[in-house]
Amino acid sequence: MTAIWGIVNATPDSFSDGGRYLDADHAIAHARLLRAQGASVLDIGGESTRPGAERVGVAEEQRRVLPVIAALAAEGVPVSIDTLNAETAVAAVQAGARIVNDVSGGLADPDMLAAVASTGADIALGHWRGPSADMYARAEYTRVGRDVAAELRSRIAAAAAAGIAPSRLIVDPGIGFAKTATQNWDLLRELGDVVALGPRVLVGTSRKRFLAETLGGEADEARRDLATAVTSALAARAGAWAVRVHDVAATRDALAVVQAWDG
């Protein structure tokens, strides 16, 4: 079955749950709950990448995430660090993280790929066209699936040049990053272009704005989680290796239903 990554935002300003898990004890407790509900990996982040988000200093980012990572890793839980910073990536791996999840694909910090190469950790490379503050200004594509795949191919090549083996690579099409709602749906329909690149594919639609726009009105968290579970199940059917979600239980159930349906 497709793996489920549970999101733990140790931030005050994430678009969905900012502030809920800023305290380390709350973040650890929530991560344990997600793990009990079926999360294969806990993805811990200390800096919001929502549209318009301001950057956070490396010291503050590490203050938020390292105690959480260390506590979970000590319990044997597979942990990913969601960061744009090479320094934080290395510190997180030293604290026990097994995966570095860089939504910028190594573009935000020129030291990221070489730093991760030296750690032996796996890395998820996201499709990215610039900082959250103005990402939508770059939302222009000829054919979004093909274009995203081509840009991810260049990041795969950069990772190889930095010494990261193909077996350590994960790619993420970057749903919601420099893409309009229509482009997000087109990209999900064209996910095969990304899957065909070869590395494992991680898809994250969880609670994102394009889902709310599709549902109409002011879609609350529960409705977004239902939409997330459906899109995650469809992504799994399209070849996603893992999906990244806030509500692990709903997505676990949706994946189980698809698996039973497909036999």
Buried (B, 14 or more C-beta within 10 A) or exposed (E): EBBBBBBBBBBEBBBBBBEBBBEBEBBBEBBBBBBEBBBBBBBBBBBBBBBEBEBBEBEEBBBBBBBBBBBBBEEEBBBBBBBBBBBBBBBBBEBBBBBBBBBBBBBBBEBBBBBBBBBEBBBBBBBBBBBBEEBBEEBEBEEBBEBBBEBBBEBBEBBBEBEBEEEBBBBBBBBBBBBBBEBBBBBBEBBEBBBEBEBBBBBBBBBBBBBBBEBEEEBEBEBBBBBBBBBBBBBBBBBBBBBBBBBBBBBBBBBEEBBEEEE
